Amino acid sequence: MHTHGENIATPDSGAQPLPYQKPLRTWASRGTGATCDLCNGRIHPPDIEYQVELAPDGVTRMLHMHFLCHQRWAAEGRRRMR
């Protein structure tokens, strides 16, 4: 079994974190073969792929994430917004 999200940046990791923004829309579907924007792993057809639409500064951006990566990204966003 593969695990995803190991590369989520933390403040002490020195890596650039994927910033959280409240999504305009979110879809879930079978993996399309896209690269996960969080862990950089391939999202294979048997995997669940989340597609998240953001619009920072009015420019639409689409993120692709594994199910678990999306869960961790969203949980971290909720934690930081408290």
N, C-alpha and C positions, 0 to 999 in steps of 0.2 A: 504494500500500500504506500502510495506517495503522500507526503505531507507538503503543504505549501505555506508560504508566508514566512519562511525562516529568515528572509532578508529584509523584514520590516525594520526600518531604521528607528533607532531609539536615540535620545539626546546624547548618550555617551558613546555611540557607535562610530561617530564621525561621518556616517553616510548621510546623504541628502534624503530627508523623509519625503514621502509622497503626501503633499498637504491635503487636508480634508476640507471639502466644501460641501455644503448641502446640495445633493444632486437635483437637477431639474426633473429627470426621469431615470428609472432603472429598469432594465430588462434582465431576465434570466432565460437561458436556453442551453442547448447542447453546445459543447465546445466547438469553436470554429477553426482551431489551429492557431489562433492569435497568440501573441506573447502577453503574459500577465504583466500589467504595468506596476505591480507591487513586487513580485518575486522574480520576474524575468523568465519564468518557466513557460513552456508551451502548454496551452489549454487544449487538450485532446478531445475528440468527439465524445468519448464516454464521460468526460467531466462536465460539471455544470459551470457555465460561463456567465458571469455578470457583466453587463454592459451598462456603464454609468455615464450619463450625459451631464456635463458641467458647462457653465457659461461664465467663467470669470471675466470681468471687464467686457461683457457682451460678446466674447468670442467663444463659440461652441467648441468643446473638447470632449472626446469620447474616450473613456477608460475601459479596459478589458481586464477582468480579474477572475481568478478561481473563486469558487464558493467560499472556501475558508479564508482566502486572502481578503475578499470583500467583507466578510464578517469581522475580521480583525481591524481592517481599515475603518469600517463604520463604528465599531466599538471604541477605537482610539479617538475618532472624531467626536463621538458623544462625550467621552471622558474629558477631552480638552475644552468642550463647549460649556462645561458645568461652571 
